[in-house]
Amino acid sequence: MKRILQTAVAVVSSWRFLINFAVILLITAWVPLLSQTVTMSDDQGNVMHEAVTTSRVYQSWAVVLRQGPGMSGHLRAVALHAGMCFAIAFAVWFLALYSQRPDKPTDDGDGQEPDSP
């Protein structure tokens, strides 16, 4: 348990993780949250006009940053985006660092290889 907590703290305090997290946020900011198609047709069913409205994550970020957290719909979208990006980045970095950390220290401080049993 101590090793898990140490690895988690090492991941969150790593500047490489924070840069990676920021890059993931920027790259995924263009992902569409909502794509809605509106079609107008006449009596016979012929399509007269069709429009597609797409809402992207960066637009929700802009609304929250400009108008504050009172915009609950946008705030939920931003929180979901940041949370998912953090969870994925943290999981990848945690697994990478956890696999590199030894269970027990192999060096007793004398500079020599540990004795084999």
Legacy VTK file of the C-alpha trace (Angstrom):
# vtk DataFile Version 3.0
C-alpha trace
ASCII
DATASET POLYDATA
POINTS 117 float
0.000 0.000 0.000
2.868 2.332 0.830
4.418 1.673 -2.575
1.141 2.516 -4.306
0.827 5.824 -2.435
4.465 6.718 -3.095
4.013 6.011 -6.787
0.803 8.070 -6.921
2.516 11.033 -5.251
5.504 10.674 -7.585
3.202 10.723 -10.615
1.192 13.789 -9.556
4.306 15.738 -8.536
6.154 14.944 -11.772
6.509 17.902 -14.131
6.507 15.482 -17.075
3.084 14.200 -16.048
1.715 17.741 -15.739
3.021 18.694 -19.183
1.607 15.474 -20.627
-1.762 16.194 -18.991
-1.820 19.730 -20.446
-0.940 18.435 -23.916
-3.710 15.839 -23.738
-6.189 18.566 -22.713
-5.133 20.706 -25.663
-5.210 17.878 -28.202
-8.626 16.634 -27.140
-10.146 20.133 -26.934
-11.304 19.822 -30.555
-13.353 16.695 -29.890
-17.026 17.418 -30.538
-19.243 17.134 -27.475
-22.454 17.382 -29.432
-23.316 17.204 -33.103
-26.923 18.007 -33.909
-28.516 17.881 -37.364
-31.608 19.970 -38.089
-33.547 19.135 -41.257
-36.347 21.183 -42.791
-38.533 19.416 -45.333
-41.672 20.246 -47.281
-45.017 18.398 -47.416
-43.712 15.740 -49.818
-40.686 14.971 -47.661
-38.136 16.731 -49.865
-35.263 18.191 -47.862
-35.292 21.959 -48.229
-32.563 22.839 -45.750
-30.233 20.894 -43.499
-27.876 22.354 -40.886
-25.406 20.679 -38.570
-24.474 22.331 -35.282
-21.357 21.073 -33.556
-20.293 22.030 -30.039
-16.653 21.370 -29.190
-14.904 21.073 -25.830
-12.838 24.230 -26.270
-16.067 26.221 -26.650
-17.247 24.983 -23.249
-13.844 25.816 -21.743
-14.131 29.348 -23.167
-17.629 29.827 -21.729
-16.566 28.635 -18.264
-13.427 30.791 -18.257
-15.261 33.905 -19.482
-18.584 33.639 -17.665
-17.575 31.716 -14.576
-18.786 28.463 -13.098
-22.446 29.533 -13.137
-22.879 27.834 -16.483
-23.624 24.385 -15.074
-23.986 22.577 -18.412
-20.650 23.833 -19.661
-19.059 23.293 -16.265
-20.137 19.637 -16.303
-18.667 19.196 -19.786
-15.379 20.819 -18.755
-15.181 18.764 -15.548
-15.867 15.556 -17.468
-13.223 16.411 -20.064
-10.582 17.304 -17.469
-11.436 14.300 -15.298
-11.259 11.788 -18.126
-7.974 13.232 -19.404
-6.519 13.184 -15.887
-7.659 9.602 -15.244
-6.178 8.300 -18.484
-2.895 10.194 -18.123
-2.579 9.223 -14.455
-3.247 5.537 -15.186
-0.599 5.421 -17.904
2.018 7.234 -15.829
1.185 5.256 -12.689
1.605 1.918 -14.467
4.856 3.065 -16.056
6.353 4.253 -12.753
4.925 1.404 -10.663
6.568 -1.194 -12.888
9.948 0.591 -12.561
9.990 0.809 -8.748
11.524 -2.187 -6.975
9.599 -3.955 -4.206
12.586 -4.064 -1.877
15.780 -2.061 -2.029
18.536 -4.120 -3.608
21.400 -1.885 -2.535
22.510 -1.922 1.088
24.720 1.133 0.663
28.119 -0.561 0.384
28.309 -0.181 -3.417
28.470 -3.934 -4.027
25.976 -6.308 -5.586
23.541 -7.876 -3.101
24.380 -11.375 -1.934
22.346 -14.170 -3.469
20.766 -16.638 -1.019
LINES 1 118
117 0 1 2 3 4 5 6 7 8 9 10 11 12 13 14 15 16 17 18 19 20 21 22 23 24 25 26 27 28 29 30 31 32 33 34 35 36 37 38 39 40 41 42 43 44 45 46 47 48 49 50 51 52 53 54 55 56 57 58 59 60 61 62 63 64 65 66 67 68 69 70 71 72 73 74 75 76 77 78 79 80 81 82 83 84 85 86 87 88 89 90 91 92 93 94 95 96 97 98 99 100 101 102 103 104 105 106 107 108 109 110 111 112 113 114 115 116
